[in-house]
Amino acid sequence: TVTLSITDQTNIGFEYDSWAATLEVDDYMERYGNPAVDQLVNNIDFTGLTRMYRRVAKSVGTPGTVPTSNATYTLAKTKLVEAAVPRPFNAVLTADMHGELANANIALFNPSAQIAAFFRAGQFSGPALGIEKWYEDENCATHTVGALGGTPLINSAGQSGASITGDGATASVTNYFREGDVIQFATVEDINPLSRQSTNRDKDFVVTANVNSTAGGVLTIPISPSIVVSGPFQNVDNAPGDNDAITTFGHASTHAAATTRQGLIYHKEAFACVMADLVLPRGLWIAERISNAKLGISVRMLKDHDIVNDVSPARLDTAHGWGAIRQELASRICLS
């Protein structure tokens, strides 16, 4: 069971006066309402992409570097396949990424119709590279890697669970790790959850809160997923060993303080957005709500008239929250 919380009330307001309503506005929803809905949806999209990437452990690519070939995206797909994630997969990338992907593939032996679509739209699209749908979204969040430093190591063998202790870090560093950093431990490999066999690939873990190093260079690192070495929920081939190297996005300290946008490749059941029905106040000109249980959406509209200033203010609202239902069904892509 995953608990989802309603955490945000997003609203967009607009108004027009009687002069505009009489002489200029034939359809106020077309002129005012639809742009407000676009902004409302954009705000929800932004909060989701900003928060959900921090819950995802799998990561590919190099922070601060734009992938210019298919290899990065196929590796993300491969990590999902190795984790027995069901298809289809979706991709959400920035406009830069779509441009680079289109350029990388336009000269390859591909269906001519698909190449033509890349050329016209400047956007990668259609089933390709093992991914069913590709979305372009400039709300892809920017992550700043922690300060890092020193040579961080596991400081005792056999650790498991949601917190790992390390040492060898540069002393007294604030935000040595930042929430959302992806780390690996040298001898800890991922497994296929069905066969329980190692994938021969380092297991990715996401840091779930900012971490400071102590005066002695010790780190207490909260991670997700928890390390489980046996039983029905086993997710690694073994526990980390003493003095295993701790790397961040694949390196000990190379990516310190790098800023990198975060694309996602995922199965649709990795994340969920939930909404609640906001109360409808009485005594207004319009107090309406559009909701759809199947789609999980609820949007409220309130409208009234200010007789002193002769204007009609209106607002659209949603009460929503995001949750990572199964973060293992997603992989992040580090962009520039």
Disulfide bonds with the S-S distance in Angstrom:
none
